[in-house]
Amino acid sequence: MEQGKQGIVVAKWLPNQNPIEQFQAKYKELENGFKAWLEKQPLAVEAAVVTVTSAAQGAGIGSLMGTLTKDVSSSIPTPPQANLTPQAMASFQQAQALSGGPLVQARNFAVMTGVNAGLSCVMKRLRGKEDVQSSMVAAFGSGAMFSLVSGMGGPNQVANAATSGLFFALVQGGLYQIIKEITDVDTEQREIKN
């Protein structure tokens, strides 16, 4: 490895080096360069780029999941709406939102991952740190948007969006704390060994 012109480590292509390692080194170089460029951009540009790239990744994951799972909603006939109570219709809509085909799942995952990443980016830039509060704000936003876009819930969309956002935030906050605890214990064990 040698020092590049702009302080980026550049991997030389050696004939006896593993091609996978060469690819990984080149990918890491591109990723670091992109992150360095993104950090220099205004908040709006950084948030937009992070949101769009994360939404694209989420759409890919969602479409793959929708393709691999059977589309249950297409096999369930839509019931006549006059015969159903609002709660029953809301339950039916929730089932459809969670079991749609590749396009439905792509949309749902794109919204969840894009909003979450965009809000995380904004919170990190504004607060100067990445912590459980920032993570929970991002999760609340992604849960609320998922609820609105997927059509989950009953007639009161605002209440359903707030409830979904709160659920997402609580789950994300709990996961954040668990992962933090695990990584803190792992770091302490490494320090003890050294």
N, C-alpha and C positions, 0 to 999 in steps of 0.2 A: 504494500500500500504506500502511496506517496501523497504528500500534501498538494491539494489543488490550488489554483490561483485565488479562489475566494474563500479559502479555509474549509472547503469541503473535501473529505477524504475520497479519493478516487481509486478504485480497484483496477489494477493492471490486469489485462487479459493474458494469463499465463497458460501455456499449452498443457501443462500437467496439473492444472487446477480443475476441480470438479465443476462441470458446467452449471449445475444447480447452484453451487456457491457463487459462481460468477454472476448468474442471473439475480440471485438474492442481493449481492453487493450492488449491482447496477440499480435494482429496484429501490434499495435503501437510499442510494445516492439521489435518485430522482425524488423520492418521498421527502427527504431532508431539504432538498432545494425548493420543492413546492411549499413545504411548511415555512421555510425561511421567507419566501416571497409573500405568503399569505399573512404572516405576522406583521409585515410592513404596511399592509393595506388598511384603509379606514374600516371601522367596525362594520358598517353596512355591507361593504364588499366581502369582508371575511365571513360574516354571517350568511350572506346570500350564497357564497361558494360552498360553505360547509353544509348548508341546508340542501342545496341542489345535489351535491355529491352523495350525501347520506340518503336522500330520498331515492336517488337512482339505485343505490345499493339495496335499500329496503324493497324497492319495486322488484329487483331481481330475485331477492330471497322470497318475497311474497308470491311471485309468479311460479317459482320453482316449487314452493310448498303447495300452491293451488293445483299445479300439474300432478304432483305426486299423491295428493289426497283425492279421494273420490268427491265429486261435486254433489254433495247431499242435497243442497237447496234446489237443484234442478229436478230432482226426483220427487220432491214434495210439492204437490199442487198448491197453488195459492188459494187459501180459503176465502169464501165470500166475506167481505169486511163487515157487512151489516149484522152477521150472526155472532161476531166476536166482541168480547169486552175489550176496552183499551189495554188492559193488562195482558190478555191473551195475544192480542195483536203485537204488543211490544215484545213478548217472548218469541213470537214467530219471527219478527224482524231481527232480534238478536241472533237467533239460530241462522238466519240467512246471512247476516254480516260475518259470522264466524266460520261459515262453511261454504263460502262462494268459490267460484272457479278461479283460474289464474289471474284474470283481470281484476276481480274483486279483491283478491288477496294482495295483488301487486299494489293496488290503490291504498288499501288499508296499511300495509307495511311501509309504503312510501310516506304516507302522512305521519305515522308514528315515528319512524326513524328520522325523517327530515325535520319535523318540528322539535323533536328532542335534541338533536344535534345543534340546530340553529339556536335554540334557547340556551343550551349549555355553553355554546360559544359566546353569546352575548353576556351571560352571567359571569363567565370566567373573565372576560375582558373588563366588565364594569367593576367587579369585586376584586379582581386581581388574584383570585384563588379558586381552586376547584374543591368544593366541600359538599357535605350532605345537603345543605340548604339549596345550593345551586342545582344539585342533582334532582332534588324534589320539585323545584320550580319547573325544571325542564320536563320532568315526568308528568306533572300536573297539566302542563300545556299539551303534551302529546296525548294524554288520556282524554282531555276535553275535545281536542280536534278529532281524535279517532271516533269518539261518540257522535260528533256532529256529521262527519263524513260517512260513516258506516250506516247511519240511520238507526243505531241502537236506541232503545228506550221508547218511552211512550209519548204522549202529547206534549209534555213539558220538556222541551229539548234543553233549556238552560239548566234546569235542575239535574237532568241526566248527564249533561256535559260536566257539571260541577262534581257530581258523584263519581263519574268515571275518572275525572282528573284527580280527585282525592284518593281514590283507590290506587291508581297508577303511582301517585306520589308516595303513598305509604309503602307500597311494595318496593319501589325504587330506593326509598330511604332505608328500609330494612336490609335490602341486599347490599347497599353501599356500606352500611355499618358492619355487616357480616364479612364482606370482602376486606374491609379495612382492618378488622380484628385479625383475620387470617394472615394478611400480609404483615401486620405488626408483629405477630408471634413468629412468623418466618424470619423477619429481619432480626428479631432478638436472638433467635437460635443461631443465626449466622454469626452474629457478633460474639456470642458465647464461645463458639467454635474457634474463632480467630483470636 
